Amino acid sequence: MCRIIELLPLSNTLRLIALFVVILSLQGCTTMTRAHEEEQLIPRYMEENIERNEFSVAKGDDVIGRLSFIRLEKGDTLPDIARHFSLGLNGVSASNPGVDIWVPKAGERIMLPLSFILPDAPRKGIVINLAAMRLFEFKGNSEPLAVLTYPVGVGTEERPTPRGIMRVERKVTRPTWHVPASIAKDHLKKGDPLPAAVLPGPLNPLGEYALYLSAPSYLIHGTNKPASIGLRASNGCIRLFPESVKKLYENTPVKTPVNIVNQPYLLGLSNGVVYMEVHASTDNLDAAEFDKVYAKLKAIEKESGRMFDWSKVKNVLAEARGIPVPIFEIRQGSGKEVAEPIEVKHPGKLFGSPEIPELKTDAWSVLAADVRDEIDAVRLSAIINHQGPQIPASVIAENDSYRVVAGPFNDIREAKDAIKRLKIDLELDGKLIEPIKRERGGEKL
């Protein structure tokens, strides 16, 4: 059984040390209880569709959406599931610990984290929570308030996305990317020289729509690398799926305020129940942000006149699954029953999943790798297929090994370009495979 230590009103430093000890002691027991908890969450009915972008929130409420489940089919990847349901890879992966990102098991039931606690910020214009990698746009002044939400990709640790209040300065369709000198220098070191400007098209990392912010050189834009949504992978800009940025572009006027925050610990109230959502691992606990949430929890406890079950708080912190978890009822008997999750029927085709053309012996192709294990080969093939722009790849069984082959390509130039990208992006040494010329009537074509 898990030992629960009551959090006492200590100094900030001592309280955090005590919390670390508690979390470490809980790590061994949370995995034992997770299967039971998820069994209780198994929904009783199935839906064809579920809302993923447009919600409404009543005054005094902070939680939108509804948790859902889906059963995976052969060939699914978590990036494809994430994109179809307008989720970031971070969200789907964190809420389904232990599930293989690229080769999940067919028949496995996974959670779709389609419920969100709104950031603790004024509900006006655009609010982006870097910790959750989620954008929220508030529309109108009526009650309930309309909320549009999309997953985003954000800056790396080396080139983080700036925080603070800014605004949309201008909007551009089919933007030209003027390459910053620092990025050009980095690419040159990798043997990938960039032009001074990249024109609109499949190689342009800004995609089809861009919203330029008042913070110089920072944008909210589309991407030609959709698998990067939900990752810290940009040079500081905010990336959206192509279909998401189109909606945002159409719904956002110039001068719309943009507030970028970093809130890994979120508290929200809905129907008299307090929810908690955590996006930070125990190895990367943010002391300042946690202090804010701890103060709010103690204030709720004091106002209600009842003690928290702090073990629930500790479990949410330990698991950090990025989903709203009910932890406290404001007044006993006053809260409504927590909404059951929904099971979603698997669509016939996942939106945005890569199309993989059939390999042709009479076309150029590239041997990306030759591996012994079939699962490793399928995983590598999936990773290559999700490069941006896509490099098509397939697995071919040959004797006791599996060949991961990229192609087909229209000509040798395309094949050599794929070899270069495989080396730069994935550190793979691709080998050119020449086309086999067909014969007709004894004559080679």
C-alpha positions as a Markdown table, in Angstrom:
| # | Residue | x | y | z |
|---|---|---|---|---|
| 1 | Met | 0.0 | 0.0 | 0.0 |
| 2 | Cys | 1.1 | 3.6 | -0.6 |
| 3 | Arg | 2.1 | 5.6 | 2.4 |
| 4 | Ile | 0.5 | 9.0 | 2.4 |
| 5 | Ile | 2.2 | 11.9 | 4.2 |
| 6 | Glu | 0.1 | 14.9 | 5.0 |
| 7 | Leu | 1.4 | 18.2 | 3.6 |
| 8 | Leu | 2.0 | 20.5 | 6.5 |
| 9 | Pro | 2.3 | 24.3 | 6.3 |
| 10 | Leu | 6.1 | 24.4 | 5.8 |
| 11 | Ser | 8.3 | 26.9 | 4.2 |
| 12 | Asn | 8.4 | 26.8 | 0.4 |
| 13 | Thr | 11.7 | 24.9 | 0.3 |
| 14 | Leu | 10.8 | 22.4 | 3.0 |
| 15 | Arg | 7.4 | 21.8 | 1.5 |
| 16 | Leu | 8.8 | 21.1 | -1.9 |
| 17 | Ile | 11.4 | 18.7 | -0.4 |
| 18 | Ala | 8.5 | 16.9 | 1.4 |
| 19 | Leu | 6.6 | 16.8 | -1.8 |
| 20 | Phe | 9.5 | 15.2 | -3.7 |
| 21 | Val | 9.7 | 12.5 | -1.1 |
| 22 | Val | 6.0 | 11.8 | -1.3 |
| 23 | Ile | 6.0 | 11.7 | -5.1 |
| 24 | Leu | 8.9 | 9.3 | -5.2 |
| 25 | Ser | 7.1 | 7.0 | -2.7 |
| 26 | Leu | 4.0 | 7.1 | -4.9 |
| 27 | Gln | 5.7 | 6.2 | -8.1 |
| 28 | Gly | 5.6 | 2.5 | -7.2 |
| 29 | Cys | 1.9 | 2.5 | -6.4 |
| 30 | Thr | 0.4 | 4.7 | -9.1 |
| 31 | Thr | 1.1 | 2.1 | -11.8 |
| 32 | Met | -0.8 | -0.5 | -9.8 |
| 33 | Thr | -3.9 | 1.7 | -9.4 |
| 34 | Arg | -3.9 | 3.0 | -13.0 |
| 35 | Ala | -5.3 | -0.1 | -14.6 |
| 36 | His | -8.2 | -0.1 | -12.1 |
| 37 | Glu | -8.9 | 3.6 | -12.6 |
| 38 | Glu | -8.9 | 3.2 | -16.4 |
| 39 | Glu | -11.2 | 0.2 | -16.1 |
| 40 | Gln | -13.7 | 2.4 | -14.3 |
| 41 | Leu | -13.4 | 5.0 | -17.1 |
| 42 | Ile | -14.4 | 2.5 | -19.8 |
| 43 | Pro | -17.4 | 4.2 | -21.5 |
| 44 | Arg | -20.7 | 2.4 | -22.0 |
| 45 | Tyr | -21.6 | 3.7 | -25.4 |
| 46 | Met | -19.9 | 4.7 | -28.7 |
| 47 | Glu | -20.0 | 8.0 | -30.7 |
| 48 | Glu | -19.4 | 8.5 | -34.4 |
| 49 | Asn | -17.9 | 11.9 | -33.8 |
| 50 | Ile | -16.7 | 14.1 | -30.9 |
| 51 | Glu | -16.1 | 17.9 | -30.8 |
| 52 | Arg | -12.4 | 18.7 | -30.6 |
| 53 | Asn | -12.0 | 22.5 | -31.4 |
| 54 | Glu | -15.2 | 24.5 | -30.5 |
| 55 | Phe | -16.6 | 24.6 | -27.0 |
| 56 | Ser | -18.5 | 26.9 | -24.7 |
| 57 | Val | -17.7 | 27.6 | -21.0 |
| 58 | Ala | -20.2 | 28.9 | -18.5 |
| 59 | Lys | -19.3 | 31.7 | -16.1 |
| 60 | Gly | -17.5 | 30.3 | -13.1 |
| 61 | Asp | -16.4 | 27.1 | -15.0 |
| 62 | Asp | -12.9 | 26.4 | -16.1 |
| 63 | Val | -13.1 | 22.9 | -17.7 |
| 64 | Ile | -14.1 | 22.2 | -21.3 |
| 65 | Gly | -14.5 | 19.1 | -23.4 |
| 66 | Arg | -14.8 | 15.5 | -22.5 |
| 67 | Leu | -12.3 | 12.6 | -22.1 |
| 68 | Ser | -12.8 | 9.9 | -24.8 |
| 69 | Phe | -11.4 | 6.5 | -25.8 |
| 70 | Ile | -10.7 | 4.8 | -29.1 |
| 71 | Arg | -9.6 | 1.3 | -30.0 |
| 72 | Leu | -6.6 | 1.3 | -32.3 |
| 73 | Glu | -6.4 | -0.5 | -35.6 |
| 74 | Lys | -3.4 | -2.1 | -37.4 |
| 75 | Gly | -1.2 | 0.6 | -38.9 |
| 76 | Asp | -2.3 | 3.4 | -36.6 |
| 77 | Thr | 0.4 | 5.7 | -35.1 |
| 78 | Leu | -0.1 | 8.1 | -32.2 |
| 79 | Pro | 0.8 | 11.1 | -34.4 |
| 80 | Asp | -2.0 | 10.2 | -36.8 |
| 81 | Ile | -4.5 | 9.7 | -34.0 |
| 82 | Ala | -3.4 | 13.0 | -32.5 |
| 83 | Arg | -3.9 | 14.9 | -35.7 |
| 84 | His | -7.3 | 13.4 | -36.5 |
| 85 | Phe | -8.6 | 14.4 | -33.1 |
| 86 | Ser | -6.8 | 17.8 | -33.0 |
| 87 | Leu | -4.5 | 16.8 | -30.2 |
| 88 | Gly | -0.8 | 17.3 | -29.8 |
| 89 | Leu | 1.5 | 14.3 | -29.7 |
| 90 | Asn | 2.5 | 15.3 | -26.1 |
| 91 | Gly | -1.1 | 15.1 | -24.9 |
| 92 | Val | -1.8 | 11.7 | -26.4 |
| 93 | Ser | 1.5 | 10.2 | -25.3 |
| 94 | Ala | 1.4 | 11.6 | -21.8 |
| 95 | Ser | -2.2 | 10.3 | -21.2 |
| 96 | Asn | -1.3 | 6.9 | -22.5 |
| 97 | Pro | 2.0 | 6.0 | -20.8 |
| 98 | Gly | 3.7 | 2.9 | -22.1 |
| 99 | Val | 2.0 | 2.9 | -25.5 |
| 100 | Asp | 4.4 | 2.7 | -28.4 |
| 101 | Ile | 4.2 | 6.0 | -30.4 |
| 102 | Trp | 4.9 | 4.6 | -33.8 |
| 103 | Val | 3.9 | 0.9 | -33.5 |
| 104 | Pro | 1.0 | 0.7 | -31.0 |
| 105 | Lys | -0.8 | -2.7 | -30.7 |
| 106 | Ala | -3.9 | -3.2 | -32.8 |
| 107 | Gly | -6.9 | -3.5 | -30.6 |
| 108 | Glu | -5.4 | -1.4 | -27.7 |
| 109 | Arg | -7.8 | 1.1 | -26.2 |
| 110 | Ile | -6.2 | 4.5 | -25.7 |
| 111 | Met | -7.4 | 7.7 | -24.1 |
| 112 | Leu | -8.1 | 10.8 | -26.2 |
| 113 | Pro | -7.4 | 13.8 | -23.8 |
| 114 | Leu | -10.1 | 16.0 | -25.2 |
| 115 | Ser | -10.9 | 17.7 | -21.9 |
| 116 | Phe | -8.9 | 20.8 | -20.9 |
| 117 | Ile | -8.6 | 23.2 | -18.0 |
| 118 | Leu | -8.5 | 26.8 | -19.2 |
| 119 | Pro | -5.3 | 28.7 | -18.4 |
| 120 | Asp | -5.4 | 31.1 | -15.4 |
| 121 | Ala | -5.5 | 34.3 | -17.5 |
| 122 | Pro | -8.1 | 36.8 | -18.7 |
| 123 | Arg | -10.5 | 35.2 | -21.2 |
| 124 | Lys | -9.8 | 37.6 | -24.0 |
| 125 | Gly | -8.3 | 37.0 | -27.4 |
| 126 | Ile | -5.7 | 34.3 | -27.7 |
| 127 | Val | -4.1 | 32.6 | -24.7 |
| 128 | Ile | -1.4 | 30.0 | -25.2 |
| 129 | Asn | -0.2 | 27.7 | -22.5 |
| 130 | Leu | 3.3 | 26.6 | -23.3 |
| 131 | Ala | 3.3 | 23.8 | -20.7 |
| 132 | Ala | 0.1 | 22.2 | -22.2 |
| 133 | Met | 1.2 | 23.2 | -25.7 |
| 134 | Arg | -2.4 | 24.3 | -26.3 |
| 135 | Leu | -3.9 | 27.5 | -27.8 |
| 136 | Phe | -7.2 | 28.9 | -26.6 |
| 137 | Glu | -9.1 | 31.7 | -28.4 |
| 138 | Phe | -12.1 | 33.3 | -26.6 |
| 139 | Lys | -14.8 | 34.8 | -28.8 |
| 140 | Gly | -17.5 | 37.3 | -27.9 |
| 141 | Asn | -18.7 | 38.6 | -24.5 |
| 142 | Ser | -21.8 | 36.6 | -23.9 |
| 143 | Glu | -22.4 | 33.7 | -21.5 |
| 144 | Pro | -21.6 | 31.0 | -22.1 |
| 145 | Leu | -18.3 | 32.1 | -23.7 |
| 146 | Ala | -17.2 | 30.5 | -27.0 |
| 147 | Val | -13.8 | 28.9 | -26.9 |
| 148 | Leu | -11.8 | 27.7 | -29.9 |
| 149 | Thr | -8.8 | 25.5 | -29.0 |
| 150 | Tyr | -5.9 | 23.9 | -31.0 |
| 151 | Pro | -2.7 | 22.0 | -30.2 |
| 152 | Val | 0.5 | 23.8 | -30.9 |
| 153 | Gly | 4.2 | 23.1 | -31.3 |
| 154 | Val | 6.5 | 25.5 | -29.4 |
| 155 | Gly | 10.1 | 26.6 | -29.1 |
| 156 | Thr | 13.0 | 24.4 | -28.0 |
| 157 | Glu | 14.9 | 24.9 | -24.8 |
| 158 | Glu | 17.6 | 26.6 | -26.8 |
| 159 | Arg | 15.2 | 28.8 | -28.7 |
| 160 | Pro | 12.2 | 29.1 | -26.4 |
| 161 | Thr | 8.9 | 30.8 | -27.2 |
| 162 | Pro | 8.7 | 34.2 | -25.5 |
| 163 | Arg | 6.1 | 34.7 | -22.8 |
| 164 | Gly | 4.0 | 37.8 | -22.2 |
| 165 | Ile | 1.2 | 39.9 | -23.6 |
| 166 | Met | 1.4 | 40.9 | -27.3 |
| 167 | Arg | -1.0 | 41.2 | -30.2 |
| 168 | Val | -1.5 | 40.0 | -33.8 |
| 169 | Glu | 0.2 | 42.7 | -35.9 |
| 170 | Arg | -0.6 | 41.4 | -39.4 |
| 171 | Lys | -1.8 | 38.3 | -41.3 |
| 172 | Val | -0.4 | 36.8 | -44.5 |
| 173 | Thr | -1.5 | 34.0 | -46.7 |
| 174 | Arg | 1.2 | 31.9 | -48.4 |
| 175 | Pro | 3.9 | 33.8 | -46.6 |
| 176 | Thr | 7.6 | 33.9 | -47.6 |
| 177 | Trp | 10.0 | 32.7 | -44.9 |
| 178 | His | 12.9 | 35.1 | -44.6 |
| 179 | Val | 15.5 | 32.9 | -42.9 |
| 180 | Pro | 17.1 | 34.4 | -39.7 |
| 181 | Ala | 20.9 | 34.4 | -39.7 |
| 182 | Ser | 21.1 | 32.2 | -36.6 |
| 183 | Ile | 18.9 | 29.5 | -38.2 |
| 184 | Ala | 20.8 | 29.7 | -41.5 |
| 185 | Lys | 24.1 | 29.2 | -39.5 |
| 186 | Asp | 22.8 | 26.2 | -37.8 |
| 187 | His | 21.6 | 24.6 | -41.0 |
| 188 | Leu | 24.9 | 25.3 | -42.7 |
| 189 | Lys | 26.8 | 23.5 | -39.9 |
| 190 | Lys | 24.6 | 20.4 | -40.7 |
| 191 | Gly | 25.4 | 20.6 | -44.4 |
| 192 | Asp | 22.0 | 22.0 | -45.2 |
| 193 | Pro | 22.5 | 25.5 | -46.6 |
| 194 | Leu | 19.3 | 27.6 | -46.8 |
| 195 | Pro | 18.5 | 30.4 | -49.2 |
| 196 | Ala | 17.9 | 33.9 | -47.8 |
| 197 | Ala | 14.2 | 33.4 | -48.4 |
| 198 | Val | 12.0 | 30.4 | -48.9 |
| 199 | Leu | 9.0 | 31.0 | -51.2 |
| 200 | Pro | 5.5 | 29.5 | -50.6 |
| 201 | Gly | 5.3 | 25.8 | -51.3 |
| 202 | Pro | 5.9 | 22.4 | -49.7 |
| 203 | Leu | 9.4 | 23.3 | -48.5 |
| 204 | Asn | 8.2 | 26.4 | -46.6 |
| 205 | Pro | 8.1 | 25.7 | -42.9 |
| 206 | Leu | 5.5 | 28.5 | -42.3 |
| 207 | Gly | 2.8 | 26.7 | -44.2 |
| 208 | Glu | -0.1 | 28.5 | -45.9 |
| 209 | Tyr | -1.1 | 31.0 | -43.2 |
| 210 | Ala | 0.9 | 33.2 | -40.8 |
| 211 | Leu | -0.1 | 35.6 | -38.0 |
| 212 | Tyr | 2.8 | 37.9 | -37.2 |
| 213 | Leu | 3.0 | 39.0 | -33.6 |
| 214 | Ser | 4.0 | 42.3 | -32.1 |
| 215 | Ala | 7.0 | 40.6 | -30.6 |
| 216 | Pro | 9.5 | 40.9 | -33.4 |
| 217 | Ser | 10.3 | 37.8 | -35.4 |
| 218 | Tyr | 7.7 | 35.6 | -33.7 |
| 219 | Leu | 4.7 | 34.2 | -35.5 |
| 220 | Ile | 1.7 | 31.8 | -35.2 |
| 221 | His | 1.8 | 29.8 | -38.4 |
| 222 | Gly | 1.1 | 26.5 | -40.1 |
| 223 | Thr | 3.8 | 23.9 | -40.8 |
| 224 | Asn | 5.0 | 21.4 | -43.3 |
| 225 | Lys | 5.9 | 19.1 | -40.4 |
| 226 | Pro | 2.5 | 18.2 | -38.8 |
| 227 | Ala | 4.1 | 15.4 | -36.7 |
| 228 | Ser | 5.9 | 18.1 | -34.7 |
| 229 | Ile | 2.7 | 19.5 | -33.2 |
| 230 | Gly | 2.7 | 18.9 | -29.5 |
| 231 | Leu | 6.5 | 19.0 | -29.4 |
| 232 | Arg | 9.2 | 21.5 | -28.4 |
| 233 | Ala | 10.6 | 21.6 | -31.9 |
| 234 | Ser | 10.3 | 25.2 | -33.3 |
| 235 | Asn | 12.7 | 28.1 | -33.3 |
| 236 | Gly | 10.4 | 30.0 | -30.9 |
| 237 | Cys | 7.3 | 30.4 | -33.1 |
| 238 | Ile | 4.0 | 28.8 | -32.5 |
| 239 | Arg | 3.1 | 26.0 | -35.0 |
| 240 | Leu | -0.4 | 24.6 | -35.7 |
| 241 | Phe | -1.7 | 21.9 | -37.9 |
| 242 | Pro | -2.4 | 23.2 | -41.5 |
| 243 | Glu | -6.2 | 22.7 | -40.9 |
| 244 | Ser | -6.1 | 24.4 | -37.5 |
| 245 | Val | -4.1 | 27.5 | -38.6 |
| 246 | Lys | -6.6 | 28.0 | -41.4 |
| 247 | Lys | -9.5 | 28.2 | -38.9 |
| 248 | Leu | -7.5 | 30.4 | -36.6 |
| 249 | Tyr | -6.5 | 32.7 | -39.4 |
| 250 | Glu | -10.2 | 33.1 | -40.5 |
| 251 | Asn | -11.4 | 33.7 | -37.0 |
| 252 | Thr | -8.7 | 36.1 | -35.8 |
| 253 | Pro | -8.7 | 39.8 | -36.7 |
| 254 | Val | -5.6 | 42.0 | -36.6 |
| 255 | Lys | -4.9 | 43.5 | -33.2 |
| 256 | Thr | -6.3 | 40.5 | -31.4 |
| 257 | Pro | -4.4 | 40.3 | -28.0 |
| 258 | Val | -2.2 | 37.3 | -27.5 |
| 259 | Asn | -1.1 | 36.2 | -24.0 |
| 260 | Ile | 1.5 | 33.5 | -23.8 |
| 261 | Val | 1.9 | 31.8 | -20.4 |
| 262 | Asn | 3.6 | 28.7 | -19.0 |
| 263 | Gln | 1.3 | 27.0 | -16.5 |
| 264 | Pro | 2.2 | 23.3 | -15.9 |
| 265 | Tyr | -0.2 | 23.0 | -12.9 |
| 266 | Leu | -3.8 | 23.9 | -13.6 |
| 267 | Leu | -6.8 | 24.1 | -11.2 |
| 268 | Gly | -10.3 | 24.3 | -12.6 |
| 269 | Leu | -13.9 | 24.3 | -11.2 |
| 270 | Ser | -16.8 | 22.7 | -13.0 |
| 271 | Asn | -20.2 | 21.9 | -11.5 |
| 272 | Gly | -18.9 | 22.3 | -8.0 |
| 273 | Val | -16.0 | 20.0 | -8.5 |
| 274 | Val | -12.3 | 21.0 | -8.4 |
| 275 | Tyr | -10.1 | 19.5 | -11.1 |
| 276 | Met | -6.3 | 19.4 | -11.4 |
| 277 | Glu | -4.2 | 19.0 | -14.5 |
| 278 | Val | -0.5 | 18.6 | -14.5 |
| 279 | His | 2.0 | 18.9 | -17.4 |
| 280 | Ala | 5.3 | 18.6 | -15.6 |
| 281 | Ser | 7.2 | 15.5 | -14.6 |
| 282 | Thr | 8.5 | 15.1 | -11.1 |
| 283 | Asp | 12.0 | 15.4 | -12.4 |
| 284 | Asn | 11.2 | 18.9 | -13.7 |
| 285 | Leu | 8.9 | 20.3 | -11.0 |
| 286 | Asp | 8.5 | 24.1 | -11.3 |
| 287 | Ala | 8.7 | 25.4 | -7.7 |
| 288 | Ala | 7.4 | 28.8 | -8.3 |
| 289 | Glu | 4.4 | 27.6 | -10.4 |
| 290 | Phe | 3.6 | 24.8 | -7.9 |
| 291 | Asp | 3.7 | 27.3 | -5.0 |
| 292 | Lys | 0.9 | 29.3 | -6.7 |
| 293 | Val | -1.3 | 26.2 | -7.1 |
| 294 | Tyr | -0.5 | 25.0 | -3.5 |
| 295 | Ala | -1.7 | 28.4 | -2.2 |
| 296 | Lys | -4.9 | 28.1 | -4.2 |
| 297 | Leu | -5.5 | 24.6 | -2.9 |
| 298 | Lys | -5.0 | 25.7 | 0.7 |
| 299 | Ala | -7.4 | 28.6 | 0.1 |
| 300 | Ile | -10.1 | 26.3 | -1.3 |
| 301 | Glu | -9.6 | 24.0 | 1.7 |
| 302 | Lys | -9.9 | 26.9 | 4.1 |
| 303 | Glu | -13.0 | 28.3 | 2.4 |
| 304 | Ser | -14.8 | 24.9 | 2.3 |
| 305 | Gly | -14.0 | 24.2 | 5.9 |
| 306 | Arg | -13.0 | 20.6 | 5.0 |
| 307 | Met | -9.6 | 18.9 | 4.6 |
| 308 | Phe | -8.4 | 17.9 | 1.1 |
| 309 | Asp | -7.6 | 14.3 | 0.4 |
| 310 | Trp | -4.0 | 15.2 | -0.4 |
| 311 | Ser | -3.3 | 11.8 | -1.7 |
| 312 | Lys | -5.3 | 12.6 | -4.8 |
| 313 | Val | -3.2 | 15.7 | -5.4 |
| 314 | Lys | 0.0 | 13.7 | -5.0 |
| 315 | Asn | -1.2 | 11.1 | -7.5 |
| 316 | Val | -2.0 | 13.7 | -10.1 |
| 317 | Leu | 1.4 | 15.3 | -9.6 |
| 318 | Ala | 3.2 | 11.9 | -9.8 |
| 319 | Glu | 1.4 | 10.8 | -13.0 |
| 320 | Ala | 1.5 | 14.1 | -14.8 |
| 321 | Arg | -0.8 | 12.8 | -17.5 |
| 322 | Gly | -2.1 | 16.2 | -18.7 |
| 323 | Ile | -5.8 | 15.5 | -18.2 |
| 324 | Pro | -8.2 | 17.1 | -15.7 |
| 325 | Val | -8.7 | 14.9 | -12.7 |
| 326 | Pro | -11.4 | 15.5 | -10.1 |
| 327 | Ile | -9.8 | 16.0 | -6.7 |
| 328 | Phe | -12.3 | 17.8 | -4.4 |
| 329 | Glu | -16.0 | 18.6 | -4.1 |
| 330 | Ile | -16.5 | 22.2 | -2.9 |
| 331 | Arg | -19.6 | 21.3 | -0.8 |
| 332 | Gln | -20.4 | 17.7 | -0.1 |
| 333 | Gly | -23.4 | 16.6 | -2.1 |
| 334 | Ser | -23.4 | 19.8 | -4.2 |
| 335 | Gly | -21.3 | 18.7 | -7.1 |
| 336 | Lys | -22.9 | 17.0 | -10.1 |
| 337 | Glu | -21.7 | 13.6 | -11.2 |
| 338 | Val | -18.5 | 13.7 | -13.2 |
| 339 | Ala | -19.3 | 13.2 | -16.9 |
| 340 | Glu | -18.6 | 9.7 | -18.2 |
| 341 | Pro | -16.0 | 9.5 | -21.0 |
| 342 | Ile | -17.1 | 8.7 | -24.6 |
| 343 | Glu | -15.8 | 5.9 | -26.7 |
| 344 | Val | -15.3 | 7.1 | -30.3 |
| 345 | Lys | -15.8 | 4.8 | -33.3 |
| 346 | His | -12.6 | 4.4 | -35.3 |
| 347 | Pro | -12.9 | 6.4 | -38.6 |
| 348 | Gly | -12.5 | 4.7 | -41.9 |
| 349 | Lys | -9.4 | 6.9 | -42.5 |
| 350 | Leu | -7.5 | 9.1 | -40.1 |
| 351 | Phe | -7.3 | 12.6 | -41.4 |
| 352 | Gly | -3.9 | 13.7 | -42.5 |
| 353 | Ser | -2.3 | 10.2 | -42.2 |
| 354 | Pro | 0.5 | 9.8 | -44.8 |
| 355 | Glu | -0.3 | 8.3 | -48.2 |
| 356 | Ile | 2.3 | 5.6 | -48.9 |
| 357 | Pro | 2.6 | 4.9 | -52.7 |
| 358 | Glu | 3.5 | 1.4 | -53.8 |
| 359 | Leu | 7.2 | 0.8 | -54.6 |
| 360 | Lys | 8.1 | 0.3 | -58.2 |
| 361 | Thr | 11.1 | -1.5 | -59.5 |
| 362 | Asp | 11.2 | 0.8 | -62.5 |
| 363 | Ala | 11.5 | 3.9 | -60.4 |
| 364 | Trp | 14.3 | 5.4 | -58.2 |
| 365 | Ser | 14.3 | 4.5 | -54.6 |
| 366 | Val | 16.6 | 4.6 | -51.5 |
| 367 | Leu | 17.6 | 1.9 | -49.0 |
| 368 | Ala | 17.2 | 3.7 | -45.7 |
| 369 | Ala | 18.1 | 0.8 | -43.5 |
| 370 | Asp | 18.4 | -3.0 | -43.2 |
| 371 | Val | 17.3 | -4.3 | -39.8 |
| 372 | Arg | 16.7 | -7.7 | -38.2 |
| 373 | Asp | 13.6 | -7.0 | -36.2 |
| 374 | Glu | 10.3 | -6.4 | -38.0 |
| 375 | Ile | 8.8 | -4.0 | -35.4 |
| 376 | Asp | 12.0 | -1.9 | -35.6 |
| 377 | Ala | 11.6 | -1.8 | -39.3 |
| 378 | Val | 7.9 | -0.8 | -39.1 |
| 379 | Arg | 8.8 | 1.9 | -36.5 |
| 380 | Leu | 11.6 | 3.4 | -38.7 |
| 381 | Ser | 9.3 | 3.3 | -41.8 |
| 382 | Ala | 6.6 | 5.2 | -39.8 |
| 383 | Ile | 9.1 | 7.8 | -38.6 |
| 384 | Ile | 10.4 | 8.4 | -42.2 |
| 385 | Asn | 6.8 | 8.7 | -43.5 |
| 386 | His | 6.1 | 11.4 | -40.9 |
| 387 | Gln | 9.0 | 13.6 | -41.9 |
| 388 | Gly | 8.0 | 17.0 | -43.3 |
| 389 | Pro | 7.5 | 17.1 | -46.3 |
| 390 | Gln | 6.8 | 13.4 | -46.3 |
| 391 | Ile | 9.4 | 10.9 | -47.5 |
| 392 | Pro | 7.4 | 7.8 | -48.5 |
| 393 | Ala | 8.8 | 4.6 | -47.0 |
| 394 | Ser | 7.8 | 0.9 | -46.9 |
| 395 | Val | 9.1 | -2.3 | -45.3 |
| 396 | Ile | 10.2 | -5.2 | -47.5 |
| 397 | Ala | 10.9 | -8.6 | -45.9 |
| 398 | Glu | 14.0 | -10.3 | -47.3 |
| 399 | Asn | 15.4 | -13.5 | -46.0 |
| 400 | Asp | 16.1 | -13.0 | -42.3 |
| 401 | Ser | 16.0 | -9.2 | -42.4 |
| 402 | Tyr | 13.7 | -6.3 | -43.2 |
| 403 | Arg | 14.6 | -3.5 | -45.6 |
| 404 | Val | 13.2 | 0.0 | -45.1 |
| 405 | Val | 13.0 | 1.5 | -48.6 |
| 406 | Ala | 12.1 | 5.1 | -49.3 |
| 407 | Gly | 10.4 | 5.9 | -52.6 |
| 408 | Pro | 9.3 | 5.7 | -55.3 |
| 409 | Phe | 10.9 | 8.9 | -56.7 |
| 410 | Asn | 10.4 | 10.5 | -60.1 |
| 411 | Asp | 14.0 | 10.9 | -60.8 |
| 412 | Ile | 17.5 | 10.7 | -59.4 |
| 413 | Arg | 17.4 | 14.2 | -58.1 |
| 414 | Glu | 14.5 | 13.5 | -55.9 |
| 415 | Ala | 16.1 | 10.3 | -54.6 |
| 416 | Lys | 19.4 | 12.1 | -53.8 |
| 417 | Asp | 17.5 | 14.8 | -52.0 |
| 418 | Ala | 15.8 | 12.1 | -49.9 |
| 419 | Ile | 19.2 | 10.7 | -49.1 |
| 420 | Lys | 20.4 | 14.1 | -47.9 |
| 421 | Arg | 17.3 | 14.6 | -45.8 |
| 422 | Leu | 17.6 | 11.2 | -44.2 |
| 423 | Lys | 21.1 | 12.0 | -43.2 |
| 424 | Ile | 20.4 | 15.5 | -41.8 |
| 425 | Asp | 17.1 | 14.7 | -40.1 |
| 426 | Leu | 17.6 | 11.1 | -39.0 |
| 427 | Glu | 21.3 | 10.4 | -39.3 |
| 428 | Leu | 20.6 | 7.5 | -41.7 |
| 429 | Asp | 23.0 | 6.7 | -44.5 |
| 430 | Gly | 20.7 | 6.0 | -47.4 |
| 431 | Lys | 21.9 | 4.1 | -50.5 |
| 432 | Leu | 20.6 | 4.8 | -54.0 |
| 433 | Ile | 18.6 | 2.0 | -55.7 |
| 434 | Glu | 18.6 | 2.4 | -59.5 |
| 435 | Pro | 15.4 | 1.6 | -61.4 |
| 436 | Ile | 15.3 | -1.8 | -63.2 |
| 437 | Lys | 14.5 | -1.1 | -66.8 |
| 438 | Arg | 11.6 | -3.1 | -68.3 |
| 439 | Glu | 12.0 | -5.1 | -71.4 |
| 440 | Arg | 9.6 | -5.5 | -74.3 |
| 441 | Gly | 10.2 | -7.8 | -77.2 |
| 442 | Gly | 13.8 | -8.3 | -76.1 |
| 443 | Glu | 14.4 | -4.5 | -76.2 |
| 444 | Lys | 15.2 | -2.6 | -73.0 |
| 445 | Leu | 13.0 | 0.4 | -72.4 |
